[in-house]
Amino acid sequence: MKILVVSFYYEPEIGAAPSRITNLVRGLKERGAQVDVLTCLPNYPKGRIFDGYRGRFLMKENLDGVNVYRYWTYATVSKGIVRRALAMTSFAVTMWAFGFKRKLIHSYDKVIIQSPPIMVSASAMSLFKCCYRKKVVLNVSDLWPGSAVELGFMKENSLSYKFTSRQERKIYRRADAVMGQSNGILDRVRSLEPDKRLFLYRNLSRIPSGQQAAQEKTARTGSLKIAYAGLLGVPQDVLSIVRNVDFESVGAEFHIYGGGNQAEDIKNEIAAGKKNVFYHGVLAKEQMNKVMGSEYDVSLIALAKSITGAVPSKIFDTLPLGIPLLFCGTGEGAEIVRENGFGLVSAPSDFRMIEDKIREFVMMDADEFHAYSQRCRDAAAGSFNFDSQFDTFMDFLGMV
């Protein structure tokens, strides 16, 4: 089977979005598929084209046996709506240059298109489904533009919302099948397209067994060390946690890894004297796994507002390492953590409750801590196992 994956994000970019697509591509390749990737010049999460890629409109490279076709995009981390819109639509235009590779496109058996950004997925759907009549699987990781309204980025009666809503419905209708990262996403697609073939595809993580065994956690020693690794943006609002939680008084340290539009403000808070909070910049996922497994006791996950269909992939990142979770949020993600006993759950932006949950971890005896840790590892080997899910996904893909 020969497959083209179309995504706004891909390695060497860092974060949940590029990690999700990179893992997907690697899983396909390991199971014998020939995979190509159509993406933009790497720029996420810094909002600047990476060194070695600047000054180009297009380029082709081979990463681990995968042909990656890259086209220019406008890169920015601006909060302004005009620049954000330009960033989301520029690649939607430049990708059409790939459309001239007619012989190559005709050779693909399936095309997997990542959404959002909506304009990128809508453009790719027009190119590959409408122009080339390819079998298309839509990979939905966020219910945009509904999530934009919930986050306050867009008004429901605005022209931009009405336009992107039409595009959302159109790509669901045109897709031959849809894979979604949460039950909430699949429920939304099912409500619009009741007969659509659907697959629940969690963004599960894989860590080599040798590395996992070496980093297996037993009991906490010394001060409780909490780590956050991920995007530092408005949906997570880690900045508010830094400002309002007194980590020193509860006997914990808070270590932050990642990039985004709140990174500078977080560094300013630390420079102004915020105690027991540390910012370490951005690390590649492989490095982050090693650091998390060897240095930290708890992984903090933040979702400032309840967003329909949103399940932070960070829930699954550290399960193989056996690191308990502190989930600050509501919705499907909170239910997964609570129902599976992966850790403790706090309401979003309830900073006193967050402090109480941290104290609960601080006071936890070794046996209880180890029980949380063991449930995480068991889930990574069982119900939340990447390879088991992917084998089922390949069967699904073969029927599209």
Stockholm file with secondary structure:
# STOCKHOLM 1.0

chainA/1-400         MKILVVSFYYEPEIGAAPSRITNLVRGLKERGAQVDVLTCLPNYPKGRIFDGYRGRFLMKENLDGVNVYRYWTYATVSKGIVRRALAMTSFAVTMWAFGFKRKLIHSYDKVIIQSPPIMVSASAMSLFKCCYRKKVVLNVSDLWPGSAVELGFMKENSLSYKFTSRQERKIYRRADAVMGQSNGILDRVRSLEPDKRLFLYRNLSRIPSGQQAAQEKTARTGSLKIAYAGLLGVPQDVLSIVRNVDFESVGAEFHIYGGGNQAEDIKNEIAAGKKNVFYHGVLAKEQMNKVMGSEYDVSLIALAKSITGAVPSKIFDTLPLGIPLLFCGTGEGAEIVRENGFGLVSAPSDFRMIEDKIREFVMMDADEFHAYSQRCRDAAAGSFNFDSQFDTFMDFLGMV
#=GR chainA/1-400 SS CEEEEECSCCTTSCSHHHHHHHHHHHHHHHTTCEEEEEEECCCTTTTSCCTTTTTCSEEEEEETTEEEEEECCCCCCCCCHHHHHHHHHHHHHHGGGGGGCHHHHHTCSEEEEEECSHHHHHHHHIIIIIITCCEEEEEECSCTTHHHHHTTSSCTTSHHHHHHHHHHHHHHHHCSEEEESSHHHHHHHHHHCTTCEEEECCCCCCCCHHHHHHTCCCCCCSSEEEEEESCCSTTTCHHHHHHHCCHHHHTEEEEEECCSTTHHHHHHHHHTTCTTEEECCCCCHHHHHHHHHHHCSEEEEECSSCCTTCCCTHHHHSGGGTCCEEEECCSHHHHHHHHHTCEEEECTTCHHHHHHHHHHHHHCCHHHHHHHHHHHHHHHHTTTCHHHHHHHHHHHHHTC
#=GC SS_cons         CEEEEECSCCTTSCSHHHHHHHHHHHHHHHTTCEEEEEEECCCTTTTSCCTTTTTCSEEEEEETTEEEEEECCCCCCCCCHHHHHHHHHHHHHHGGGGGGCHHHHHTCSEEEEEECSHHHHHHHHIIIIIITCCEEEEEECSCTTHHHHHTTSSCTTSHHHHHHHHHHHHHHHHCSEEEESSHHHHHHHHHHCTTCEEEECCCCCCCCHHHHHHTCCCCCCSSEEEEEESCCSTTTCHHHHHHHCCHHHHTEEEEEECCSTTHHHHHHHHHTTCTTEEECCCCCHHHHHHHHHHHCSEEEEECSSCCTTCCCTHHHHSGGGTCCEEEECCSHHHHHHHHHTCEEEECTTCHHHHHHHHHHHHHCCHHHHHHHHHHHHHHHHTTTCHHHHHHHHHHHHHTC
//
